[in-house]
Amino acid sequence: MSEPQSDSKTFRATLERFRGNGLNWVIVQLPFSVEKRWKTRGTLRVNVEVNGFHYRTALFPTGAGQHFLLVNKKMQKA
């Protein structure tokens, strides 16, 4: 069995309110190309750290060549 690869990427971003879906999500738009970095345009499962808060989530494609991740209220307070 192969070992999972650790290919981390550190960046700073601003939380944004995304109201386009009626759910009033808070998201982070990734300031780099997921396709160039990890060779995928689809959803990508990742481990994330936001201000010291670690969790597992996904990077979701926007359909316009970018990706975002969701940030819930607990993570926003971290």
FIRO-151296 format. One line per 3 residues: number of its first residue (from 1); for each residue x, y, z of N, C-alpha, C. Coordinates in nm, 3 decimals, m for minus. Layout:
<rs>
NUM) X,Y,Z,X,Y,Z,X,Y,Z | ... .
</rs>
This chain:
<rs>
1) 0.085,m0.117,0.000,0.000,0.000,0.000,0.089,0.124,0.000 | 0.056,0.223,m0.081,0.137,0.344,m0.089,0.103,0.441,0.023 | 0.203,0.520,0.061,0.185,0.622,0.163,0.113,0.743,0.104 .
4) 0.022,0.806,0.182,m0.043,0.928,0.130,0.060,1.040,0.114 | 0.040,1.118,0.012,0.131,1.229,m0.012,0.093,1.349,0.073 | 0.194,1.419,0.120,0.170,1.542,0.195,0.218,1.657,0.109 .
7) 0.128,1.726,0.048,0.160,1.838,m0.041,0.085,1.959,0.011 | 0.142,2.027,0.110,0.070,2.137,0.174,0.087,2.267,0.097 | m0.007,2.356,0.122,m0.006,2.489,0.061,m0.054,2.587,0.167 .
10) 0.026,2.684,0.200,m0.010,2.786,0.299,m0.048,2.914,0.226 | m0.157,2.976,0.271,m0.199,3.102,0.211,m0.285,3.181,0.309 | m0.301,3.307,0.283,m0.388,3.395,0.360,m0.505,3.433,0.272 .
13) m0.623,3.439,0.332,m0.742,3.475,0.256,m0.844,3.538,0.350 | m0.940,3.605,0.292,m1.045,3.671,0.368,m1.173,3.589,0.361 | m1.241,3.578,0.475,m1.371,3.510,0.475,m1.470,3.593,0.396 .
16) m1.553,3.526,0.317,m1.654,3.594,0.235,m1.791,3.533,0.260 | m1.893,3.614,0.258,m2.030,3.564,0.268,m2.077,3.529,0.129 | m2.122,3.405,0.110,m2.169,3.357,m0.020,m2.320,3.336,m0.009 .
19) m2.396,3.423,m0.072,m2.542,3.418,m0.062,m2.609,3.362,m0.187 | m2.530,3.325,m0.286,m2.584,3.283,m0.414,m2.671,3.158,m0.410 | m2.656,3.077,m0.307,m2.731,2.952,m0.299,m2.846,2.958,m0.200 .
22) m2.869,3.072,m0.137,m2.976,3.088,m0.038,m2.940,3.032,0.099 | m2.819,2.977,0.115,m2.780,2.916,0.242,m2.695,3.008,0.329 | m2.652,3.122,0.277,m2.575,3.219,0.354,m2.446,3.160,0.408 .
25) m2.372,3.087,0.324,m2.246,3.025,0.363,m2.137,3.129,0.382 | m2.037,3.095,0.464,m1.912,3.170,0.472,m1.806,3.082,0.406 | m1.735,3.139,0.311,m1.638,3.063,0.233,m1.504,3.133,0.228 .
28) m1.405,3.060,0.182,m1.274,3.115,0.148,m1.248,3.077,0.002 | m1.229,3.176,m0.081,m1.188,3.152,m0.220,m1.038,3.125,m0.219 | m0.995,3.017,m0.281,m0.852,2.986,m0.285,m0.781,3.081,m0.382 .
31) m0.672,3.144,m0.335,m0.603,3.243,m0.419,m0.499,3.181,m0.513 | m0.519,3.056,m0.549,m0.428,2.988,m0.641,m0.508,2.884,m0.718 | m0.447,2.828,m0.820,m0.514,2.730,m0.905,m0.498,2.589,m0.847 .
34) m0.608,2.530,m0.805,m0.608,2.391,m0.758,m0.569,2.298,m0.872 | m0.614,2.328,m0.992,m0.582,2.245,m1.108,m0.431,2.241,m1.132 | m0.366,2.355,m1.125,m0.221,2.359,m1.147,m0.146,2.292,m1.031 .
37) m0.194,2.312,m0.910,m0.124,2.260,m0.791,m0.143,2.110,m0.774 | m0.269,2.061,m0.787,m0.299,1.921,m0.758,m0.362,1.846,m0.875 | m0.359,1.905,m0.993,m0.400,1.838,m1.117,m0.544,1.788,m1.116 .
40) m0.636,1.865,m1.058,m0.777,1.830,m1.063,m0.862,1.957,m1.074 | m0.974,1.945,m1.145,m1.069,2.056,m1.153,m1.193,2.026,m1.071 | m1.202,1.905,m1.017,m1.319,1.864,m0.940,m1.303,1.890,m0.791 .
43) m1.394,1.831,m0.713,m1.389,1.840,m0.568,m1.268,1.762,m0.518 | m1.198,1.818,m0.420,m1.076,1.758,m0.367,m1.085,1.751,m0.215 | m1.075,1.631,m0.158,m1.076,1.613,m0.012,m0.941,1.656,0.044 .
46) m0.943,1.737,0.151,m0.820,1.793,0.208,m0.829,1.800,0.359 | m0.712,1.810,0.423,m0.701,1.844,0.564,m0.665,1.991,0.570 | m0.734,2.066,0.655,m0.721,2.211,0.658,m0.690,2.257,0.800 .
49) m0.615,2.365,0.810,m0.596,2.433,0.938,m0.630,2.580,0.918 | m0.726,2.629,0.997,m0.765,2.769,0.993,m0.742,2.825,1.133 | m0.645,2.914,1.147,m0.613,2.976,1.276,m0.597,2.872,1.387 .
52) m0.527,2.762,1.358,m0.502,2.658,1.457,m0.612,2.555,1.471 | m0.724,2.569,1.400,m0.834,2.474,1.404,m0.818,2.377,1.287 | m0.797,2.248,1.318,m0.775,2.146,1.215,m0.906,2.074,1.185 .
55) m0.932,2.049,1.057,m1.049,1.971,1.018,m1.031,1.914,0.878 | m1.115,1.820,0.844,m1.116,1.758,0.711,m1.236,1.813,0.636 | m1.213,1.854,0.513,m1.320,1.913,0.432,m1.291,1.887,0.285 .
58) m1.354,1.961,0.201,m1.331,1.950,0.057,m1.313,2.089,m0.002 | m1.237,2.093,m0.109,m1.227,2.214,m0.191,m1.327,2.194,m0.304 | m1.419,2.288,m0.316,m1.527,2.276,m0.413,m1.502,2.366,m0.533 .
61) m1.523,2.313,m0.655,m1.505,2.396,m0.773,m1.618,2.497,m0.788 | m1.586,2.614,m0.840,m1.687,2.718,m0.863,m1.751,2.704,m1.000 | m1.688,2.630,m1.088,m1.737,2.622,m1.225,m1.672,2.726,m1.314 .
64) m1.594,2.815,m1.252,m1.525,2.920,m1.327,m1.373,2.905,m1.316 | m1.329,2.783,m1.285,m1.185,2.757,m1.279,m1.123,2.782,m1.142 | m1.201,2.817,m1.042,m1.150,2.841,m0.907,m1.212,2.739,m0.812 .
67) m1.163,2.737,m0.688,m1.217,2.650,m0.583,m1.238,2.733,m0.457 | m1.325,2.682,m0.368,m1.347,2.745,m0.239,m1.364,2.637,m0.134 | m1.354,2.677,m0.006,m1.384,2.587,0.104,m1.481,2.656,0.198 .
70) m1.562,2.575,0.265,m1.662,2.626,0.360,m1.597,2.648,0.496 | m1.641,2.751,0.566,m1.592,2.781,0.700,m1.713,2.797,0.791 | m1.733,2.700,0.883,m1.850,2.709,0.970,m1.827,2.805,1.087 .
73) m1.930,2.828,1.167,m1.922,2.927,1.275,m1.816,2.893,1.378 | m1.800,2.766,1.411,m1.698,2.725,1.508,m1.559,2.760,1.457 | m1.535,2.735,1.329,m1.405,2.766,1.270,m1.383,2.917,1.260 .
76) m1.489,2.991,1.236,m1.477,3.137,1.225,m1.430,3.199,1.357 | m1.467,3.137,1.469,m1.429,3.189,1.600,m1.289,3.149,1.641 | m1.230,3.051,1.572,m1.097,3.001,1.608,m0.990,3.106,1.584 .
</rs>
